[in-house]
Amino acid sequence: MNLPEFSPQVRFLFNGDADGIISQHIAGLSGIRPDARITGLKREIALLQRVSGDDGQDLYVFDISLDSNRPALERLLENPTVRIFWYDHHEAGAIPTRSNLKTRIQNTRGTCTALLAHAAFPGADPRWAAMAAFGDNLPQAAAALLAPLGLGAGALEILREAGELINYNAHGETPADVLFHPLEVAERMDAYRDPMAFLDESGLIEPLRRQMHEDEERLGDLRPERAPMGKNGGAQLFRLPPEAWARRLGSTFASRMALREPDRAVALLQTLHDGSFQVSIRAPRARKDAPGASDLAREFPTGGGRALAAGINRLPADQAEAFARRFFDVYG
Ligand SMILES: [Mn+2]
């Protein structure tokens, strides 16, 4: 019997932050065209469960944790006509060995998914991946990638700000919190090979800059709720009010604090609508022997991430104290 020949349906699945969006864009620039894109806000990472098990699909997955998608992944891999290509830098756990799964997963400290994509899909302007690295709070990686271009400080700052803004745009509890749905950001980016033309013409940057500035004014000079001196002086814990501006800005604030005080760990708790907490964790970057942020996050259900930056998506209110104690034990 001859099976009909058909070309596979191509789907891009990716995190809604700058790293995820730009990674799939880099793949697109290499000539792979998606029939559909599946993404969401920063913490919406269970994306594989949104894919049917239909025959003849190529799934390209960027910047979401394999571990957080394991049951859906195993279901999809049962179908040999579904091929899955996975690019990521989050802690993955055991990677299934199946002939229809190809992975490029590397969770070393200084890398991000767009850098892996840039190496795997040649032809993209390196300023794309640099923007993503800035968004993931990896300025050294971005600078290293850009060094051969000999860009001035002004051009670097444009890319840094854009990465931070696109990353910031992904943060909220619901789409009502954010200015642009990440899918819309990806779709607007699709037309551009030149990152500078995208920044000038997409209509995304100026509104995001204005909104972030307003959010920063509301944040003011946020002081830590707990920042012990002495024995536990290596860590500080912040809490933000349950408001949309705080849900947008919290992660960016934690990342900036981690760069500003590289010897101290940061934890930031935000109250969600159901009373539980969303937690952002940043490891002390200058303390190379400090445990990874994802190791601490993974002690709690719904926790995960990478060595420098991790989070707990839903920490029950009655576990907040237990978390704080572990946080200061590990990093204080
Ligand atoms: Mn990333």
Residues whose N, C-alpha, C, O or C-beta is under 5 A from the ligand:
A	BS01	MN	D19 D63 C112 T113 D136
